[in-house]
């Protein structure tokens, strides 16, 4: 039950759970903490591959709780990262799963990109995709109309 004045917090928690549940179903893990780690890691990696303004525009479209996760430990002066290729991106994701490696990192990242395309405005997704290197952009399907 919601306490008066906390409706916004309740909503963002519920929305965040929906995103995690959808991603968990997409990757077929039946492991919500792992799906959360995937979403968190991909969001933060994308954040670090973007210019500061693009990072802020994408962050503004995330649910409040995920926005906090997205900006956690962000160092704007260090972005975008210097080595911005698909292999480096996937290696960063794999680093977060070193104790329980994914069988197909590429598929998991693509599923996360699909989730983001479903949840964020098409214009913003287009801008983010265009800001990424072409080899990484190829993993991110355009927003369906």
N, C-alpha and C positions, 0 to 999 in steps of 0.2 A: 504494500500500500504506500502511496506517495504521501509525503508530508508536505503541507502547504509551503509553497515557495521553492520546492525542490523538483518541480515538474521538468524543468529544463535538464537537470542532471539525470533524472530518470529516463527521459527521452534519449539523451545521448548514449547512456549505457545500453538501452534496448537497441538502438540503432547500431551501435558498435557490435553487439552480440549478433545481430542479423548479418552484418557484413562478414564476421568471422564464421558464422554458421554456413553462409553461402559459399565462402571460399573453401571451407572444410569439405563441403559436398562436392564442389568442383574438382578438388584434387583427390577425393575419395579416400581420405585418411581416417575419418572417424576419430579425430584427435584435435579437439578445439584449441588446446594450448599450443600445439605445433602449428596449426593454421594461423593463430594469432602471431606467432613468431615469424612465420612467412610474410604475413601482411606487414608487420612492423619493419622487418628487414628490407623488404622491397620498397616500401614507402621511403625509408631513410636513404636507401641507395639512390632512388630516383631523385630525391631532394638534393643529394650531393652531386649529382650529374648535371643539375640545372643551374642557370644563372640565378642570382638572388631574387630578382623580380618575378621570374617564373616560379621559383620555389614558393614565394608568398602567395601568388595567385592560385596555385594548386592547393596549398594549405588552407586557404579560405573556403574551399569547397568540401573539406573533410568534416565529418561530425566532430564536435568539440573534443570528445575524448581521444579520438584518433589524431586530431590536430596536435594535441599535447605530445602524443607518441611520436608523431612526425617531426616535431621540432626538438625533441629530446636530444641533448648533446650536440646540437647543430652549431657549427662554427662558420658563419657566413664568409669570413675572410678566406677560408680554405676551400670555397666552392666557386666554380665547379672543380671537381677533382681533375688532376692533370691527365691521368690515364683513363680515358673515357671510351672504352671499347666493350664489346659484348663479353669477351673472355674475362675481363676485369670485373665486370658487373656480376657475372655468374659466380666468379670466385668469391666475391664479397658475400653473396647469398650462401654459398657452400660453407663459408667460414662460420656462419651462425648455426650451421647444422653439423658441425664436426663430430659431435658425440652421437648423433643419430642421422647419418647421411641420407639424403633423399635419393631415390632410385633414378629420378629424372628431374634435375634442377630446371632445365629448359622448359619442361611442361608445367612445372609448378609456377615459374615466373610468368609464363604466358597466361596461365589461369588467373594469376593475380592481376595482370594487366587487363584481362577481360572483365574482371570484377570492377576495377576502377573505371573502365570504359562504360560499364552499365550504370555506375553510381554518380559519375561526375559529368558535367555538361559537355556536350560535343565540342564546342568551341575551345574549352580549356584542354580537353584531351588532345585535340588537334595541335594546339600550341605546345603542349608538353612533348608530344610525339615528334614534332618538327625540331624541337630543341635537342633531341637525343641524336647520337651518332646513328647513321643509317643501319649498321648491323644490329644495333639494339632496337631501333625503331621497327625493324622487321618482325620482332617478337611481339610487338604491341598491336593487336588488331585495331583498325579504326572503329570509332563508335558506330554501331549499327543505327540506321534511321528508323 
